[in-house]
């Protein structure tokens, strides 16, 4: 069956990798949806986007997980019991995993309904609530949130969940997410999710000062306060190219200037813009500029 780009909260379970062990049903679960899965030792899945923010909580197992969006680079995370993923993505993404222990990889997926989350945003941000958005965070730990997940799972195990307990848990989870993982964002003109302007400037200014250093996605994502996976997506949405391409462009801009303005050797220029191998530098330069460094330098 072809996998759509987007689906509903009710349809989302159909595209999750693994065997479903439990799923929320009945009026008690109006504000939140939960399901428990056990995954095979390894696998891959393409997950459609949903409007609701998605929480994934690891119940057991030690797993290597890789995720990507729009055929971007795979971003790897190591997860174990009580690790969490928070995703509020506007598009589908791919995920693949490999278990690293004999313990089964069991996890719970939780979708927070939008009306409940909006109420939490209004409580935390007031008039700015319409511009509030949850951050995307991968492989993190939060004792309070994990404790709430335990209680939610206990209700899921019951033959008939308590509406009062589930609704109370849903409200506390929504409030906790709004208080700790949300921020007011500047909406980009094209309507796509993007980095806030001030964060983008901080990151690009730092990249301009440190382009000679090896590209490090972890470091850039940390500066933006995002997971590698979601930093890559939001940076590309804001700038139009991936972070690694932007880094290469900075190096090539500097190389073109040095080739035109100085008489330094190509080997020295390669080293000065961050390449220890002049042959590899020439290969990258030709790909980006359409000419070899020596041809680019030659007067026309």
C-alpha positions as CSV (number, residue, x, y, z in Angstrom):
1,X,0.0,0.0,0.0
2,X,1.5,3.4,-1.0
3,X,2.3,5.6,2.0
4,X,0.7,9.1,1.9
5,X,2.5,12.3,2.8
6,X,0.0,13.0,5.5
7,X,-2.7,11.2,7.5
8,X,-5.0,11.6,10.5
9,X,-4.2,10.7,14.1
10,X,-6.5,7.7,13.7
11,X,-4.8,6.6,10.5
12,X,-1.2,7.1,11.8
13,X,-1.1,3.7,13.5
14,X,-1.3,2.0,10.1
15,X,2.2,3.2,9.2
16,X,4.2,2.5,12.4
17,X,6.9,-0.2,12.2
18,X,6.3,-3.2,14.5
19,X,3.5,-5.1,16.1
20,X,0.8,-3.2,17.9
21,X,0.3,-4.4,21.5
22,X,-2.3,-1.9,22.7
23,X,-4.2,1.1,21.4
24,X,-6.4,3.7,23.1
25,X,-10.1,3.4,22.6
26,X,-13.3,5.0,24.0
27,X,-14.4,8.3,25.3
28,X,-11.6,8.5,28.0
29,X,-9.1,9.2,25.2
30,X,-10.6,12.3,23.6
31,X,-7.7,14.6,24.4
32,X,-4.9,12.2,23.7
33,X,-4.2,9.1,21.7
34,X,-1.7,6.3,22.7
35,X,-0.5,3.0,21.3
36,X,2.2,0.5,22.3
37,X,4.4,-1.4,19.8
38,X,7.2,-3.9,19.8
39,X,9.5,-3.6,16.9
40,X,11.5,-6.3,15.1
41,X,15.3,-6.4,15.7
42,X,15.8,-4.1,12.6
43,X,13.7,-2.4,10.1
44,X,12.7,0.8,8.3
45,X,9.6,2.8,7.8
46,X,8.3,5.9,6.1
47,X,5.9,7.8,8.4
48,X,3.4,10.3,7.1
49,X,2.9,13.6,8.7
50,X,0.1,14.3,11.2
51,X,-1.1,17.7,12.5
52,X,-0.8,16.6,16.1
53,X,2.6,16.6,17.9
54,X,4.0,13.2,18.3
55,X,5.7,11.8,21.4
56,X,7.6,8.5,21.3
57,X,8.7,7.0,24.6
58,X,11.0,3.9,24.8
59,X,9.7,1.3,27.2
60,X,12.5,-1.2,26.8
61,X,15.5,-2.0,24.6
62,X,18.7,-0.3,23.4
63,X,18.4,0.9,19.8
64,X,20.3,2.7,17.1
65,X,17.9,4.9,15.3
66,X,18.4,6.9,12.1
67,X,16.0,9.5,10.7
68,X,15.8,11.8,7.7
69,X,13.4,13.9,5.8
70,X,13.2,14.8,2.0
71,X,16.0,12.4,1.2
72,X,18.4,14.4,3.4
73,X,21.3,12.9,5.4
74,X,20.6,10.2,7.9
75,X,20.8,11.5,11.5
76,X,21.7,8.9,14.0
77,X,20.6,8.6,17.7
78,X,21.3,6.0,20.3
79,X,18.2,5.4,22.5
80,X,17.4,3.3,25.5
81,X,14.7,2.9,28.2
82,X,12.9,6.2,29.0
83,X,14.4,8.1,26.0
84,X,11.9,10.3,24.2
85,X,11.3,11.8,20.8
86,X,9.2,14.9,20.2
87,X,8.2,15.5,16.6
88,X,6.0,18.3,15.2
89,X,6.8,18.0,11.6
90,X,5.0,19.3,8.5
91,X,6.1,16.5,6.2
92,X,6.7,12.7,6.1
93,X,10.0,11.3,7.3
94,X,11.9,8.0,7.1
95,X,13.2,6.1,10.1
96,X,15.3,3.0,10.4
97,X,16.6,1.1,13.4
98,X,18.7,-1.7,14.7
99,X,18.5,-3.1,18.2
100,X,21.7,-3.3,20.2
101,X,20.5,-5.6,23.0
102,X,18.6,-8.8,23.5
103,X,15.8,-6.9,25.2
104,X,12.9,-6.2,22.8
105,X,12.5,-2.7,21.5
106,X,9.1,-1.7,22.9
107,X,7.8,1.9,22.7
108,X,4.7,4.0,23.1
109,X,3.4,6.5,20.6
110,X,1.4,9.4,22.0
111,X,-0.5,12.1,19.9
112,X,-1.7,15.2,21.8
113,X,-4.9,16.6,20.4
114,X,-4.6,20.1,19.0
115,X,-7.4,21.8,21.0
116,X,-5.8,20.6,24.2
117,X,-2.4,21.8,23.2
118,X,-3.8,25.1,22.1
119,X,-5.3,25.6,25.5
120,X,-1.9,24.9,27.0
121,X,-0.2,27.4,24.7
122,X,-2.8,30.1,25.6
123,X,-2.1,29.5,29.3
124,X,1.7,29.8,28.8
125,X,2.0,32.4,26.0
126,X,-1.2,34.4,26.3
127,X,-1.7,36.6,23.2
128,X,1.3,35.0,21.5
129,X,-0.3,31.5,21.6
130,X,-1.1,31.5,17.9
131,X,2.6,31.8,17.1
132,X,3.7,29.2,19.6
133,X,5.3,26.0,18.3
134,X,6.8,22.9,19.9
135,X,10.5,22.3,19.3
136,X,11.5,19.0,17.7
137,X,13.8,17.0,20.0
138,X,15.4,13.6,19.5
139,X,16.6,11.0,22.0
140,X,16.2,13.2,25.1
141,X,15.4,12.4,28.7
142,X,12.8,14.0,30.9
143,X,12.0,12.4,34.3
144,X,8.6,14.2,34.7
145,X,7.5,13.3,31.2
146,X,8.6,9.7,31.5
147,X,6.6,9.4,34.8
148,X,3.6,10.7,33.0
149,X,4.1,8.2,30.2
150,X,4.2,5.3,32.8
151,X,0.9,6.4,34.2
152,X,-0.6,6.8,30.7
153,X,0.6,3.3,29.8
154,X,-1.0,1.9,33.0
155,X,-4.4,3.4,31.9
156,X,-3.9,1.9,28.4
157,X,-3.4,-1.6,29.9
158,X,-6.8,-1.4,31.7
159,X,-9.8,-3.0,30.2
160,X,-11.6,0.3,30.8
161,X,-9.5,3.4,31.3
162,X,-10.6,6.1,33.8
163,X,-11.8,9.2,31.8
164,X,-10.9,11.4,34.8
165,X,-7.3,9.9,35.0
166,X,-6.6,10.0,31.3
167,X,-8.0,13.5,30.8
168,X,-6.0,14.7,33.8
169,X,-2.8,13.1,32.4
170,X,-3.4,14.6,29.0
171,X,-3.8,18.1,30.4
172,X,-0.6,17.7,32.5
173,X,1.3,16.4,29.5
174,X,0.1,19.3,27.3
175,X,1.0,21.8,29.9
176,X,4.5,20.3,30.4
177,X,5.2,20.4,26.7
178,X,4.1,24.0,26.4
179,X,6.1,25.1,29.4
180,X,9.3,23.2,28.5
181,X,9.4,22.5,24.8
182,X,7.6,25.4,23.0
183,X,8.6,28.8,21.7
184,X,7.1,31.7,19.9
185,X,8.3,31.7,16.4
186,X,8.5,34.2,13.5
187,X,6.4,32.9,10.7
188,X,8.3,32.8,7.4
189,X,6.7,34.4,4.4
190,X,6.2,31.2,2.5
191,X,4.3,29.6,5.3
192,X,6.8,26.8,5.8
193,X,8.3,26.0,9.2
194,X,11.7,27.6,9.5
195,X,14.3,28.8,12.0
196,X,13.5,32.0,13.8
197,X,15.4,34.9,12.3
198,X,17.6,35.6,15.3
199,X,18.7,31.9,15.5
200,X,19.4,31.7,11.9
201,X,21.7,34.8,12.1
202,X,23.5,33.3,15.1
203,X,24.2,30.1,13.3
204,X,25.2,31.6,9.9
205,X,27.4,34.2,11.6
206,X,29.2,31.4,13.5
207,X,29.5,29.3,10.3
208,X,31.1,32.3,8.5
209,X,33.7,32.6,11.3
210,X,34.5,28.9,11.5
211,X,34.1,27.6,7.9
212,X,37.7,26.4,7.9
213,X,36.8,23.9,10.6
214,X,35.3,20.5,9.6
215,X,31.5,20.5,9.2
216,X,29.8,19.4,12.4
217,X,26.0,19.0,12.3
218,X,25.9,18.2,16.0
219,X,27.6,21.4,17.0
220,X,25.3,23.6,14.7
221,X,22.1,21.9,15.9
222,X,23.2,22.3,19.6
223,X,23.7,26.1,18.9
224,X,20.2,26.2,17.6
225,X,18.8,24.2,20.5
226,X,17.4,21.5,18.1
227,X,18.0,17.9,17.2
228,X,20.3,17.3,14.2
229,X,17.4,16.0,12.2
230,X,15.1,18.9,12.7
231,X,17.8,21.5,12.6
232,X,18.7,20.2,9.1
233,X,15.1,20.5,7.9
234,X,14.5,24.0,9.3
235,X,17.8,25.4,8.1
236,X,17.1,24.1,4.6
237,X,13.6,25.6,4.7
238,X,15.0,29.0,5.8
239,X,18.1,29.2,3.5
240,X,17.2,27.0,0.6
241,X,20.3,24.7,0.9
242,X,21.4,22.1,3.5
243,X,23.8,23.2,6.3
244,X,26.6,21.1,4.7
245,X,26.0,22.8,1.3
246,X,26.0,26.2,3.0
247,X,29.3,25.3,4.7
248,X,30.8,24.3,1.3
249,X,29.6,27.5,-0.3
250,X,31.4,29.6,2.4
251,X,34.6,27.7,1.6
252,X,34.2,28.1,-2.1
253,X,33.4,31.9,-1.8
254,X,36.7,32.3,0.2
255,X,38.6,30.2,-2.4
256,X,37.4,32.2,-5.3
257,X,38.4,35.4,-3.6
258,X,41.9,34.0,-2.8
259,X,42.4,32.7,-6.4
260,X,41.6,36.1,-7.8
261,X,43.1,38.4,-5.3
262,X,46.4,36.6,-4.3
263,X,49.2,34.6,-5.9
264,X,49.1,31.9,-3.3
265,X,49.5,28.3,-4.6
266,X,46.3,26.2,-5.0
267,X,47.7,23.9,-2.3
268,X,48.0,26.8,0.1
269,X,44.5,28.1,-0.8
270,X,43.0,24.6,-0.3
271,X,44.6,24.5,3.2
272,X,43.5,28.0,4.0
273,X,39.8,27.3,3.3
274,X,39.8,24.0,5.2
275,X,41.0,21.2,2.8
276,X,44.1,19.2,3.7
277,X,44.0,17.5,0.3
278,X,44.4,19.8,-2.7
279,X,43.2,17.2,-5.1
280,X,39.9,16.9,-3.2
281,X,39.7,20.7,-3.0
282,X,40.0,20.9,-6.8
283,X,37.4,18.2,-7.2
284,X,34.9,20.1,-5.0
285,X,35.8,23.5,-6.6
286,X,35.2,22.1,-10.1
287,X,31.8,20.7,-9.1
288,X,30.7,24.0,-7.5
289,X,32.3,26.5,-9.9
290,X,32.3,24.5,-13.2
291,X,36.0,25.2,-13.6
292,X,39.2,23.9,-12.1
293,X,40.9,26.3,-9.6
294,X,43.7,27.0,-12.2
295,X,41.2,27.7,-15.0
296,X,39.2,30.0,-12.7
297,X,42.4,31.9,-11.8
298,X,43.5,32.4,-15.4
299,X,42.6,35.8,-16.8
300,X,39.8,35.8,-19.3
